[in-house]
Amino acid sequence: MKKMPTKADIRDELEQQISQFMHSGGAVHQIERGLSGRIDNSKPLNQSSIGFEKPKDQRTPLPDVVSELEARRQPTKPTTKTSNKKPTRKMLYDDFGEPLRWVWVE
């Protein structure tokens, strides 16, 4: 069974990747707290600024494709179950819940 990495293993790997990035000449730019990644912060957030500027695509009805797929499906064979039910033992109880005897029930 494959060993799952622990949080410490993941943390060490991330530290190693960060140090490799910094030693190879990478730089980290500090961003002021509260700044947004949005281009235009003057307007409130709405649907057009999220990326929903395209109109909704029309769906293509595909009843003919679905019917063709259904026609290709193999019909399932009805299973004929042969019941070889064996009799089972059942305990009979009296009115007070005391066991009386075992009987065989089919």
C-alpha positions in Angstrom: 0.0 0.0 0.0 1.3 3.4 -1.0 2.2 5.7 2.0 0.2 8.9 2.1 2.4 12.0 2.6 1.9 13.7 6.0 1.4 17.4 6.5 5.1 17.6 7.6 6.2 16.0 4.3 4.1 18.3 2.2 5.3 21.3 4.2 9.0 20.3 3.7 8.4 19.8 0.0 6.9 23.2 -0.3 9.8 24.8 1.6 12.2 23.0 -0.7 10.4 24.3 -3.8 10.3 27.9 -2.4 14.0 27.8 -1.6 14.9 26.5 -5.1 12.7 29.2 -6.7 14.5 31.9 -4.6 18.0 30.6 -5.3 17.3 30.4 -9.0 16.7 34.2 -9.1 12.9 34.2 -8.4 11.4 37.1 -6.5 8.3 37.5 -4.4 6.4 40.8 -4.8 4.5 42.0 -1.7 0.9 43.1 -2.4 -0.7 45.5 0.0 -3.4 44.1 2.2 -7.0 44.6 0.9 -6.0 45.1 -2.8 -8.1 43.1 -5.3 -7.0 41.3 -8.4 -9.8 43.0 -10.4 -8.8 45.4 -13.1 -11.5 48.0 -12.4 -12.2 48.4 -8.7 -14.3 51.5 -9.1 -17.5 49.6 -10.0 -19.2 47.1 -7.7 -18.8 43.4 -8.6 -21.5 42.2 -11.0 -21.9 39.4 -13.5 -20.1 41.1 -16.3 -17.0 41.5 -14.3 -16.9 37.8 -13.3 -16.6 36.6 -16.8 -20.3 36.0 -17.8 -20.3 38.5 -20.6 -21.1 35.9 -23.2 -24.7 35.1 -23.9 -26.0 31.7 -22.9 -25.3 29.0 -25.4 -28.3 27.4 -27.0 -28.6 23.7 -26.3 -28.9 21.3 -29.1 -31.8 18.9 -28.8 -30.6 15.4 -29.4 -33.7 13.1 -29.3 -32.6 11.3 -32.5 -29.1 10.6 -31.0 -30.6 9.3 -27.8 -33.1 7.1 -29.6 -30.3 5.7 -31.7 -28.2 4.9 -28.6 -31.3 3.3 -27.0 -31.8 1.1 -30.1 -28.2 -0.1 -29.9 -28.6 -1.2 -26.3 -28.8 -4.9 -25.9 -32.0 -6.1 -24.5 -31.6 -7.8 -21.2 -32.5 -11.4 -21.0 -35.2 -12.1 -18.4 -33.7 -14.2 -15.7 -35.6 -17.2 -14.8 -35.1 -17.9 -11.2 -35.5 -21.5 -10.1 -36.4 -21.4 -6.5 -34.8 -24.2 -4.6 -36.0 -22.9 -1.3 -35.0 -25.1 1.5 -37.1 -25.2 4.6 -35.8 -23.2 7.5 -36.2 -23.7 11.2 -38.3 -21.2 13.1 -38.9 -21.0 16.8 -42.5 -20.9 18.0 -43.2 -18.9 21.2 -46.1 -19.0 23.5 -48.2 -16.1 24.7 -45.7 -15.1 27.3 -42.7 -15.1 25.0 -41.3 -18.4 26.2 -39.9 -20.7 23.4 -42.1 -23.7 22.8 -40.6 -25.7 19.9 -38.8 -25.5 16.6 -40.9 -25.9 13.4 -39.7 -26.2 9.8 -41.2 -23.5 7.5 -40.9 -23.5 3.7 
